[in-house]
Amino acid sequence: MTMIKTRDDTELYVKDWGRGRPVILLHGWPLTCDTWDDFAMVAAESGFRAISYDRRGFGRSDQPWQGYDYDTFSDDLADVIAATEAEDAALLGFSMGGGEVARYMSRHGGKGISKAALIASVVPYMLQTSDNPAGVPQSVFDEMAKGIREDRAHFFADFFKSFFGVGVFTGSVSDEVLDWSFNQTMMAGLKPTLACAKAFATTDFRPDLTSFRVPTLIIHGTSDQTVPIDISARAAAAMIPGSKLIEYDGAPHGLFASNKEQLAKDLMTFLRS
C-alpha cells in the first residue's frame, strides 16, 4: 500500500501487487478498490502487476470538497500512472470506472495504455435526453439523491440487493458480501457519494469513444438493474471500432462478486491475447 499525491494535492490510497505488465483497476460507485482484490490476486499470481486505488472521496483516499468530475478523475488516473511508472498497461474500469477509462483515452490520449476493458460500465451515456431517449430519466437519479440524503445507510442496504441481483440472479452473493459492500460504502464522504452519482448519471461519454484505439473488451450482465445493458454495453460496443462484447446471461451489476470466476477467466484471456 502507498499514498500518491495528485496534481491538486489530494492523496489517493493505492495497492500495487505483483510484477510484470501493469493492469490498472478502477472501481465502481460507491465502493473501493477492495472490490478488485479477487481479480488482482489472480492477475498478480499470473505474472501481471495489479494496480488499484480508491477514487478520491472513497475508501482510504482523501475526501476533498471539489474534484468529482470526470476530467479530474482522469487527471487522477494520469497521476497514478505517472507515479507508478506504469507503461504498456491494460486499463480496466468497472461501472463508473468505465467513464474514467473513456475520459482518459480522450483527455490524455490513452498515454501508456495498450488495452482497455469496460465491465458493467456506465459508458456511453446514462441520462435520458432528447438525443438519448432510451436513457434513464432524471427523476430516477433525483430519487436516488433524495434517498441518500434522507438516510444513506438505509438507502444502500436496499441498493445492494439490486446491485447483486439478490432474489433474482440464481446463486448471487452471500449476506456477508452485502455487508462487506455496505461497509465500504459507508467509508465514503456524503459529498463525494452524491457528486459522483451526479457525474456518472449526467456525463456524456459518446464523444470520448472515438479515442479508443486499442483492443477493447466490454463485459456486461443481461439482467443488470443498475446500469441496463442496452443503453451501456451494447451501445458502447456499437460505437467503439473493433471492440468485443461478452454478455453474461442473467447476470446482475456486481459481476466482481456474482460472477468472479467467469470474469477472471475472461479478463485473463483478454490480457494474455
C-alpha positions in Angstrom: 0.0 0.0 0.0 1.1 3.5 -0.7 -0.3 7.0 -0.9 0.0 9.0 -4.1 -0.5 12.8 -4.2 -2.3 14.1 -7.3 -1.8 17.5 -9.0 -4.2 19.2 -6.7 -2.6 17.6 -3.6 -5.3 15.0 -3.0 -3.8 11.8 -1.6 -5.0 8.5 -3.1 -4.7 5.1 -1.5 -3.0 2.7 -4.0 -2.4 -1.0 -4.0 0.4 -2.3 -6.2 0.6 -6.1 -6.3 2.9 -8.4 -8.3 5.4 -7.8 -11.0 5.0 -7.8 -14.8 2.9 -5.9 -17.3 0.7 -3.4 -15.4 -3.1 -3.8 -15.1 -4.8 -0.7 -13.7 -8.1 -1.4 -12.0 -10.8 1.3 -11.5 -13.6 0.6 -9.0 -17.3 1.4 -9.1 -19.6 3.7 -7.1 -20.0 3.7 -4.1 -17.2 1.2 -3.3 -13.4 1.0 -3.0 -10.6 -0.8 -4.8 -11.0 -3.7 -2.4 -13.7 -4.9 -4.8 -10.9 -5.7 -7.3 -8.9 -7.8 -4.8 -10.1 -11.2 -6.1 -9.0 -10.4 -9.6 -5.9 -8.6 -8.5 -4.7 -11.7 -6.8 -5.3 -13.8 -10.0 -3.5 -11.2 -12.1 -0.5 -10.9 -9.7 -0.2 -14.7 -9.4 -0.3 -15.0 -13.2 2.7 -12.7 -13.8 1.0 -9.3 -14.0 1.3 -6.2 -11.9 -2.1 -5.2 -10.5 -2.5 -1.6 -9.6 -5.8 -0.4 -7.9 -6.7 2.7 -6.0 -9.5 4.3 -4.0 -11.1 7.1 -6.0 -11.0 10.5 -4.3 -13.7 10.7 -1.7 -13.9 7.0 -1.2 -12.3 4.4 1.0 -8.9 5.5 2.4 -8.3 8.3 0.0 -8.7 12.0 0.8 -12.2 13.5 0.7 -11.8 17.0 -0.7 -14.8 19.2 -1.4 -14.0 19.5 -5.1 -12.9 17.4 -8.0 -15.8 15.0 -8.5 -16.0 15.3 -12.3 -14.5 13.0 -15.0 -11.9 15.5 -16.1 -10.4 15.4 -12.6 -10.9 11.7 -12.3 -8.9 11.1 -15.5 -6.2 13.5 -14.2 -6.0 11.5 -11.0 -5.6 8.4 -13.1 -2.9 10.0 -15.1 -1.1 11.0 -11.9 -1.3 7.4 -10.6 0.1 6.1 -13.9 2.9 8.5 -13.7 3.7 7.8 -10.0 3.7 4.1 -10.5 5.6 4.4 -13.8 3.1 2.0 -15.5 3.8 1.6 -19.2 2.1 -0.6 -21.7 -0.7 -1.1 -19.2 -4.2 -2.6 -19.5 -6.9 -0.3 -18.2 -10.0 -2.0 -16.6 -12.9 0.0 -15.4 -15.9 -1.3 -13.5 -19.2 0.6 -13.5 -18.5 4.4 -13.1 -14.8 3.4 -13.5 -15.6 2.8 -17.2 -16.1 6.5 -17.5 -12.6 7.2 -16.3 -11.3 4.8 -18.9 -13.2 6.7 -21.6 -12.2 10.2 -20.5 -8.6 9.1 -20.0 -8.5 7.8 -23.6 -9.7 11.2 -24.9 -8.3 13.8 -22.4 -4.9 12.1 -22.1 -4.7 10.4 -25.4 -4.6 6.9 -23.9 -1.0 7.5 -22.9 0.7 4.3 -21.7 -2.4 2.2 -22.3 -2.3 -0.9 -24.6 -5.7 -2.5 -23.8 -8.9 -1.4 -22.3 -11.9 -3.1 -20.7 -15.3 -1.8 -19.7 -17.1 -4.0 -17.1 -20.7 -3.3 -16.3 -19.8 0.2 -17.3 -21.8 3.4 -17.4 -20.4 4.3 -20.8 -21.5 5.8 -23.2 -24.4 7.9 -21.6 -26.8 7.1 -18.8 -29.2 10.1 -18.8 -32.4 10.2 -20.9 -32.3 13.3 -23.2 -33.8 14.2 -26.5 -30.9 12.6 -28.3 -30.7 9.7 -25.9 -34.3 8.7 -25.5 -33.6 5.2 -24.2 -31.6 6.6 -21.2 -32.6 6.7 -17.5 -35.0 9.6 -16.6 -33.6 12.3 -14.4 -36.3 11.6 -11.9 -34.7 8.2 -11.1 -31.4 9.9 -10.2 -33.3 12.6 -8.2 -34.9 9.9 -6.1 -31.6 8.3 -5.5 -30.1 11.5 -4.3 -33.1 12.1 -2.1 -32.8 8.7 -0.5 -29.1 9.1 0.1 -29.6 12.5 1.8 -32.5 11.3 3.9 -31.0 8.0 5.2 -27.8 7.0 3.4 -27.4 3.7 5.4 -31.0 2.6 4.7 -30.7 3.5 1.0 -27.6 1.5 0.4 -28.8 -1.5 2.4 -31.6 -1.9 -0.2 -29.4 -0.7 -3.1 -27.0 -3.6 -2.9 -29.8 -6.2 -3.2 -30.5 -4.9 -6.7 -26.8 -4.3 -7.4 -26.1 -8.0 -6.9 -29.4 -9.3 -8.1 -30.3 -10.9 -4.7 -33.6 -12.8 -5.2 -33.4 -12.5 -8.9 -30.0 -13.9 -10.1 -29.6 -17.6 -9.2 -26.6 -18.2 -6.9 -25.9 -14.5 -6.5 -23.9 -13.5 -3.4 -23.8 -14.1 0.3 -25.2 -11.9 3.0 -21.6 -11.3 4.0 -20.8 -9.8 0.6 -23.7 -7.4 1.0 -22.3 -6.4 4.5 -18.8 -6.0 3.1 -20.1 -3.8 0.2 -22.2 -1.7 2.6 -19.2 -1.2 5.0 -17.0 0.0 2.1 -19.7 2.4 1.0 -20.1 4.0 4.4 -16.4 4.9 4.4 -17.1 7.4 1.6 -18.0 11.0 2.3 -21.5 12.1 1.7 -20.4 14.9 -0.7 -18.4 12.6 -3.0 -21.1 10.0 -2.9 -23.7 12.4 -4.1 -21.3 14.3 -6.5 -20.1 11.0 -8.2 -23.7 9.8 -8.6 -24.4 13.1 -10.5 -21.2 12.7 -12.5 -21.8 9.2 -13.8 -25.5 9.9 -14.4 -25.0 13.1 -16.4 -21.7 12.8 -18.2 -21.9 12.1 -21.9 -19.0 9.9 -23.0 -20.2 9.5 -26.6 -17.5 11.9 -27.9 -14.8 10.1 -25.9 -15.4 6.8 -27.6 -13.7 7.8 -30.9 -10.4 8.0 -28.9 -10.4 4.2 -28.2 -7.5 3.0 -30.5 -6.5 -0.1 -28.5 -8.1 -3.6 -28.2 -11.2 -3.1 -26.1 -13.3 -5.7 -24.2 -16.8 -5.0 -22.9 -18.4 -7.3 -20.4 -22.0 -6.8 -19.0 -24.7 -8.8 -17.4 -28.0 -9.0 -19.3 -30.0 -8.6 -16.1 -28.1 -5.6 -14.8 -30.7 -3.5 -13.0 -28.2 -0.8 -12.0 -26.8 0.0 -15.5 -29.1 -1.5 -18.1 -27.2 -3.3 -20.9 -29.0 -1.8 -23.8 -28.0 1.8 -23.0 -24.5 0.9 -22.0 -22.5 -2.1 -23.1 -24.5 -2.7 -26.3 -24.3 1.0 -27.3 -20.6 1.2 -26.4 -19.8 -1.9 -28.5 -21.5 -0.4 -31.5 -19.5 2.9 -31.1 -16.0 1.5 -30.3 -14.5 0.1 -33.5 -13.2 -3.4 -33.2 -14.4 -3.9 -29.6 -15.6 -7.3 -28.3 -18.7 -7.6 -26.2 -19.3 -10.5 -23.9 -22.7 -10.8 -22.3 -23.3 -12.7 -19.1 -26.8 -14.1 -19.5 -29.0 -13.3 -16.5 -26.1 -11.7 -14.5 -26.5 -8.6 -12.3 -24.4 -5.5 -12.0 -21.9 -6.6 -9.3 -20.0 -9.1 -11.6 -16.8 -8.9 -9.5 -18.6 -10.9 -6.8 -21.6 -12.6 -8.5 -19.5 -13.9 -11.5 -16.0 -13.6 -10.2 -14.6 -16.8 -11.6 -16.1 -16.2 -15.1 -15.0 -12.6 -15.0 -11.4 -13.5 -14.0 -11.2 -16.1 -16.8 -12.4 -13.7 -19.5 -10.2 -10.9 -18.3 -7.1 -13.1 -18.1 -7.8 -14.4 -21.6 -8.0 -10.8 -22.8 -4.8 -9.8 -21.0 -2.9 -12.7 -22.4 -4.2 -12.3 -26.0 
